[in-house]
């Protein structure tokens, strides 16, 4: 600490003011970047949503009607088999009927 810092305390506070000014400018720069990015996003929102939708469809393509029908029939068969197995001890006639229904689907 020199004699000038004691005699002129404003020179010692310049370092503090430099830190404050740099912090304020950094904050303003971040805010300006955020504003620019937001405006670009809203300007190109239809394009960006189309790109996102195309990416989603490429990852998870839509199933065909035949695939949906096959999956529904498989679920029906599995449900009938489960019901037949559950009722096999209590009513064997009903279990046989459920197994026959499952074989027809």
N, CA and C of each residue as an Amber inpcrd file, in Angstrom:
protein
   315
   0.8580000  -1.1610000   0.0000000   0.0000000   0.0000000   0.0000000
   0.9070000   1.2270000   0.0000000   0.6390000   2.1010000  -0.9240000
   1.5090000   3.2710000  -1.0360000   0.8790000   4.4810000  -0.3860000
   1.6450000   5.5420000  -0.3640000   1.1930000   6.8050000   0.2120000
   0.0330000   7.3840000  -0.5960000   0.0030000   7.1260000  -1.9060000
  -1.0600000   7.6790000  -2.7420000  -2.4070000   7.0380000  -2.4340000
  -2.4100000   5.7860000  -2.0400000  -3.6770000   5.1430000  -1.6770000
  -4.2790000   5.7480000  -0.4200000  -3.4160000   6.1960000   0.4850000
  -3.9200000   6.8350000   1.6930000  -4.3430000   8.2650000   1.3750000
  -3.5360000   8.9580000   0.5590000  -3.8230000  10.3530000   0.2570000
  -4.9970000  10.4760000  -0.7070000  -5.0690000   9.6000000  -1.6910000
  -6.1360000   9.6540000  -2.6900000  -6.8890000   8.3220000  -2.6930000
  -7.9030000   8.1630000  -1.8720000  -8.5960000   6.8720000  -1.7710000
  -9.3810000   6.5100000  -3.0340000  -9.5960000   7.4880000  -3.9230000
 -10.3490000   7.1660000  -5.1350000  -9.5570000   6.2590000  -6.0520000
  -8.2320000   6.3850000  -6.0480000  -7.4340000   5.5100000  -6.9090000
  -7.4980000   4.0630000  -6.4320000  -7.6480000   3.8720000  -5.1510000
  -7.7630000   2.5130000  -4.6170000  -9.1230000   1.9060000  -4.9630000
 -10.1300000   2.7320000  -5.0970000 -11.4640000   2.2080000  -5.4060000
 -11.6490000   1.9560000  -6.8960000 -10.7140000   2.3670000  -7.7330000
 -10.8380000   2.1080000  -9.1590000 -10.8060000   0.6160000  -9.4660000
 -10.0180000  -0.1290000  -8.7390000  -9.9590000  -1.5700000  -8.9700000
 -11.3210000  -2.2130000  -8.6910000 -11.9750000  -1.7490000  -7.6470000
 -13.3030000  -2.2550000  -7.3120000 -14.2990000  -1.8670000  -8.3850000
 -14.2080000  -0.6420000  -8.8610000 -15.1440000  -0.2030000  -9.8970000
 -14.8970000  -0.9470000 -11.1990000 -13.6600000  -1.3230000 -11.4960000
 -13.3850000  -2.1170000 -12.6880000 -14.0550000  -3.4880000 -12.6110000
 -14.0360000  -4.0810000 -11.4410000 -14.6880000  -5.3880000 -11.2580000
 -16.1920000  -5.2470000 -11.4380000 -16.7650000  -4.1920000 -10.8890000
 -18.2070000  -3.9830000 -11.0040000 -18.5910000  -3.7280000 -12.4570000
 -17.8250000  -2.8900000 -13.1480000 -18.1230000  -2.5760000 -14.5440000
 -17.9880000  -3.8220000 -15.4160000 -16.9540000  -4.6210000 -15.1750000
 -16.7970000  -5.8370000 -15.9740000 -17.9290000  -6.8260000 -15.6960000
 -18.3880000  -6.8870000 -14.4660000 -19.5230000  -7.7590000 -14.1480000
 -20.7900000  -7.2930000 -14.8280000 -21.0130000  -5.9910000 -14.8540000
 -22.2040000  -5.4430000 -15.5070000 -22.1380000  -5.6750000 -17.0120000
 -20.9850000  -5.4560000 -17.6170000 -20.8710000  -5.6710000 -19.0660000
 -21.0460000  -7.1460000 -19.4220000 -20.5270000  -8.0350000 -18.5930000
 -20.7130000  -9.4620000 -18.8420000 -22.1870000  -9.8300000 -18.7650000
 -22.8880000  -9.2870000 -17.7890000 -24.3150000  -9.5500000 -17.6470000
 -25.0840000  -9.0130000 -18.8480000 -24.7360000  -7.8120000 -19.3000000
 -25.4070000  -7.2360000 -20.4580000 -25.1190000  -8.0360000 -21.7270000
 -23.9070000  -8.5280000 -21.8690000 -23.5760000  -9.3470000 -23.0310000
 -24.3690000 -10.6510000 -23.0260000 -24.4840000 -11.2810000 -21.8680000
 -25.2720000 -12.5180000 -21.7690000 -26.7370000 -12.2590000 -22.0860000
 -27.2580000 -11.1360000 -21.5940000 -28.6470000 -10.7850000 -21.8690000
 -28.8510000 -10.5180000 -23.3560000 -27.9090000  -9.8310000 -23.9920000
 -28.0110000  -9.5610000 -25.4260000 -27.9700000 -10.8650000 -26.2260000
 -27.1040000 -11.7940000 -25.8450000 -27.0470000 -13.0970000 -26.5210000
 -28.3550000 -13.8480000 -26.3560000 -28.9350000 -13.7870000 -25.1760000
 -30.2100000 -14.4530000 -24.9330000 -31.3130000 -13.8500000 -25.7890000
 -31.3260000 -12.5460000 -25.9180000 -32.3270000 -11.8800000 -26.7500000
 -32.1560000 -12.2770000 -28.2120000 -30.9280000 -12.3160000 -28.6920000
 -30.6760000 -12.6900000 -30.0850000 -31.0850000 -14.1450000 -30.3340000
 -30.7120000 -15.0380000 -29.4440000 -31.0760000 -16.4470000 -29.6170000
 -32.5870000 -16.6500000 -29.5820000 -33.2670000 -15.9220000 -28.7080000
 -34.7210000 -16.0270000 -28.6220000 -35.3760000 -15.5190000 -29.8950000
 -34.8870000 -14.4150000 -30.4100000 -35.4780000 -13.8770000 -31.6370000
 -35.2120000 -14.8030000 -32.8220000 -34.0390000 -15.4080000 -32.8830000
 -33.7520000 -16.3660000 -33.9590000 -34.6510000 -17.5880000 -33.8300000
 -34.8540000 -18.0460000 -32.6060000 -35.7280000 -19.2050000 -32.4000000
 -37.1470000 -18.9040000 -32.8520000 -37.6910000 -17.7440000 -32.4680000
 -39.0570000 -17.4250000 -32.8570000 -39.1780000 -17.1320000 -34.3410000
 -38.1250000 -16.6350000 -34.9540000 -38.1670000 -16.3790000 -36.3860000
 -38.1840000 -17.6850000 -37.1690000 -37.3540000 -18.6250000 -36.7710000
 -37.2340000 -19.8830000 -37.4930000 -37.9610000 -21.0340000 -36.8130000
 -38.9610000 -20.7450000 -36.0110000 -39.6780000 -21.7820000 -35.2840000
 -40.3340000 -22.8120000 -36.2040000 -41.0090000 -22.4200000 -37.3140000
 -41.5890000 -23.4550000 -38.1740000 -40.5310000 -24.3890000 -38.7720000
 -39.4100000 -23.8160000 -39.1760000 -38.3400000 -24.6380000 -39.7360000
 -37.7720000 -25.5810000 -38.6810000 -37.5300000 -25.0670000 -37.4880000
 -36.9630000 -25.8990000 -36.4220000 -37.9320000 -26.9870000 -35.9850000
 -39.2270000 -26.6700000 -35.9270000 -40.1890000 -27.7080000 -35.5330000
 -40.3050000 -28.7760000 -36.6160000 -40.1900000 -28.3860000 -37.8850000
 -40.2050000 -29.3760000 -38.9630000 -39.0030000 -30.2920000 -38.9080000
 -37.8430000 -29.7300000 -38.6150000 -36.6310000 -30.5460000 -38.4820000
 -36.7670000 -31.5030000 -37.3060000 -37.3040000 -31.0090000 -36.2030000
 -37.4800000 -31.8700000 -35.0260000 -38.4750000 -32.9900000 -35.3160000
 -39.5600000 -32.6760000 -36.0290000 -40.5470000 -33.6990000 -36.3540000
 -39.9670000 -34.7480000 -37.3000000 -39.1670000 -34.3110000 -38.2820000
 -38.5370000 -35.2660000 -39.2030000 -37.5630000 -36.1710000 -38.4600000
 -36.8250000 -35.6120000 -37.5030000 -35.9100000 -36.4180000 -36.7000000
 -36.6800000 -37.4350000 -35.8690000 -37.8030000 -37.0250000 -35.2810000
 -38.6150000 -37.9140000 -34.4520000 -39.1910000 -39.0630000 -35.2910000
 -39.6750000 -38.7420000 -36.4970000 -40.2460000 -39.7790000 -37.3600000
 -39.1630000 -40.7370000 -37.8420000 -37.9410000 -40.2270000 -38.0370000
 -36.8730000 -41.1330000 -38.4630000 -36.4850000 -42.0940000 -37.3400000
 -36.6200000 -41.6510000 -36.0920000 -36.3180000 -42.5470000 -34.9710000
 -37.4540000 -43.5120000 -34.6820000 -38.6930000 -43.0250000 -34.7360000
 -39.8670000 -43.8330000 -34.4060000 -40.8570000 -43.7810000 -35.5660000
 -40.6630000 -44.6030000 -36.5890000 -41.5740000 -44.5600000 -37.7330000
 -42.9660000 -45.0580000 -37.3520000 -43.9600000 -44.5800000 -38.0810000
 -45.3400000 -44.9800000 -37.8140000 -45.5350000 -46.4400000 -38.2360000
 -46.3440000 -47.1460000 -37.4480000 -46.6090000 -48.5410000 -37.7680000
 -47.6730000 -48.6330000 -38.8520000 -47.5950000 -49.6700000 -39.6500000
 -48.5990000 -49.8770000 -40.6860000 -49.8520000 -50.4860000 -40.0660000
 -50.9240000 -50.4970000 -40.8530000 -52.1780000 -51.0660000 -40.3690000
 -52.0390000 -52.5570000 -40.1030000 -51.2490000 -53.2410000 -40.9180000
 -51.0430000 -54.6820000 -40.7220000 -50.2940000 -54.9480000 -39.4190000
 -49.3140000 -54.1170000 -39.1080000 -48.5810000 -54.2880000 -37.8580000
 -49.4890000 -54.0540000 -36.6570000 -50.3480000 -53.0290000 -36.7320000
 -51.2650000 -52.7620000 -35.6240000 -52.2650000 -53.8970000 -35.4500000
 -52.7570000 -54.4560000 -36.5640000 -53.6950000 -55.5790000 -36.4960000
 -53.0290000 -56.8120000 -35.8890000 -51.8080000 -57.0900000 -36.3030000
 -51.0920000 -58.2480000 -35.7640000 -50.8370000 -58.0800000 -34.2660000
 -50.4890000 -56.8780000 -33.8490000 -50.2540000 -56.6520000 -32.4230000
 -51.5400000 -56.7910000 -31.6240000 -52.6630000 -56.3020000 -32.1600000
 -53.9390000 -56.4240000 -31.4620000 -54.3510000 -57.8860000 -31.3330000
 -54.1560000 -58.6740000 -32.4130000 -54.4950000 -60.1020000 -32.3490000
 -53.6120000 -60.8370000 -31.3520000 -52.3430000 -60.4910000 -31.3050000
 -51.4470000 -61.1270000 -30.3420000 -51.8760000 -60.8070000 -28.9090000
 -52.2510000 -59.5450000 -28.6570000 -52.7240000 -59.1930000 -27.3070000
 -53.9910000 -59.9520000 -26.9520000 -54.8770000 -60.1300000 -27.9320000
 -56.1150000 -60.8750000 -27.6880000 -55.8090000 -62.3340000 -27.3580000
 -54.9190000 -62.9500000 -28.1330000 -54.5420000 -64.3420000 -27.8660000
 -53.9170000 -64.5060000 -26.4930000 -53.0180000 -63.5880000 -26.1490000
 -52.3600000 -63.6860000 -24.8410000 -53.3500000 -63.4850000 -23.7030000
 -54.3140000 -62.5930000 -23.8860000 -55.3260000 -62.3730000 -22.8530000
 -56.2050000 -63.6080000 -22.6880000 -56.6110000 -64.2060000 -23.8080000
 -57.4360000 -65.4230000 -23.7140000 -56.6570000 -66.5760000 -23.0950000
 -55.3780000 -66.7000000 -23.4140000 -54.5570000 -67.7520000 -22.8170000
 -54.4240000 -67.5430000 -21.3090000 -54.2350000 -66.2730000 -20.9050000
 -54.1060000 -65.9870000 -19.4780000 -55.4040000 -66.3040000 -18.7440000
 -56.5330000 -65.9320000 -19.3360000 -57.8260000 -66.2310000 -18.7140000
 -58.0610000 -67.7400000 -18.6410000 -57.6630000 -68.4670000 -19.6830000
 -57.8280000 -69.9310000 -19.6820000 -56.9650000 -70.5620000 -18.5970000
 -55.7350000 -70.0750000 -18.4470000 -54.8670000 -70.6380000 -17.4090000
 -55.3830000 -70.3150000 -16.0110000 -55.9670000 -69.1320000 -15.8350000
 -56.5050000 -68.7660000 -14.5200000 -57.7320000 -69.6050000 -14.1480000
 -58.5560000 -69.9290000 -15.1410000 -59.7950000 -70.6550000 -14.8360000
 -59.6870000 -72.1590000 -15.0690000 -58.4860000 -72.6630000 -15.2970000
 -58.3330000 -74.0810000 -15.6090000 -58.6980000 -74.9820000 -14.4260000
 -58.3560000 -74.5840000 -13.2180000 -58.6520000 -75.4280000 -12.0550000
 -60.1050000 -75.3140000 -11.6190000 -60.6800000 -74.1200000 -11.7240000
 -62.0450000 -73.9370000 -11.2330000 -63.0940000 -74.4370000 -12.2210000
 -62.9160000 -74.1920000 -13.5090000 -63.8900000 -74.6760000 -14.4940000
 -63.1470000 -75.0760000 -15.7670000 -62.8600000 -76.3590000 -15.9030000
 -62.1070000 -76.8310000 -17.0670000 -62.8480000 -76.6330000 -18.3930000
 -64.1880000 -76.6570000 -18.3660000 -64.9500000 -76.4660000 -19.6080000
 -64.7670000 -75.0400000 -20.1270000 -64.7910000 -74.0890000 -19.2120000
 -64.6040000 -72.7000000 -19.6170000 -63.1810000 -72.4800000 -20.1260000
 -62.2000000 -73.1160000 -19.4930000 -60.8120000 -72.9950000 -19.9420000
 -60.6570000 -73.5670000 -21.3450000 -61.3150000 -74.7050000 -21.6300000
 -61.2370000 -75.2870000 -22.9690000 -61.8830000 -74.3740000 -23.9970000
 -63.0000000 -73.7430000 -23.6060000 -63.6740000 -72.8090000 -24.5260000
 -62.7940000 -71.5860000 -24.8000000 -62.1570000 -71.0800000 -23.7700000
 -61.2620000 -69.9260000 -23.9600000 -60.0610000 -70.2880000 -24.8370000
 -59.5310000 -71.4940000 -24.6670000 -58.4320000 -71.9220000 -25.5060000
 -58.8740000 -72.0770000 -26.9640000 -60.0860000 -72.5540000 -27.1540000
 -60.5990000 -72.6820000 -28.5120000 -60.8120000 -71.3060000 -29.1410000
 -61.3000000 -70.3470000 -28.3630000 -61.4600000 -68.9750000 -28.8740000
 -60.1080000 -68.3680000 -29.2340000 -59.0990000 -68.6400000 -28.3990000
 -57.7760000 -68.1410000 -28.6940000 -57.1720000 -68.7450000 -29.9390000
 -57.5000000 -70.0050000 -30.2100000 -56.9910000 -70.6660000 -31.4100000
 -57.6460000 -70.1180000 -32.6700000 -58.8940000 -69.6530000 -32.5450000
 -59.6000000 -69.1180000 -33.7230000 -59.1500000 -67.6980000 -34.0640000
 -58.5940000 -66.9540000 -33.1220000 -58.2100000 -65.5660000 -33.4180000
 -56.8680000 -65.4840000 -34.0960000
